[in-house]
Amino acid sequence: MGDGERTQGALPDGDPADVDTLRLTEAQLLETVLAVSAEITRLEAMRVRLMDAVDSRCRVDVLGHPHAKAWLAAHTMLEPGRRVGS
């Protein structure tokens, strides 16, 4: 696969929701799923680092919530996890 073909199936420029999945070849579709998954993993690692900083630096009066997990859950579709033994 040449470079031009590779970029066709890689992460799209602009809004990822605009990807016309029906126009991708099967190989491009598979490659794009893996590229998106790698990007999700990278962004999740960044969120973990950022939330660690939020948790250690932001007080309740700044968060408007009892803890960082509650703040994140209130502003995203995530739900706070339960700790083992809780």
Secondary structure, DSSP 8 states (H G I E B T S, - for coil): --HHHHHHHS--SS-GGG--GGGS-HHHHHHHHHHHHHHHHHHHHHHHHHHHHHHHH--HHHHTSSSHHHHHHHHSS------TT-
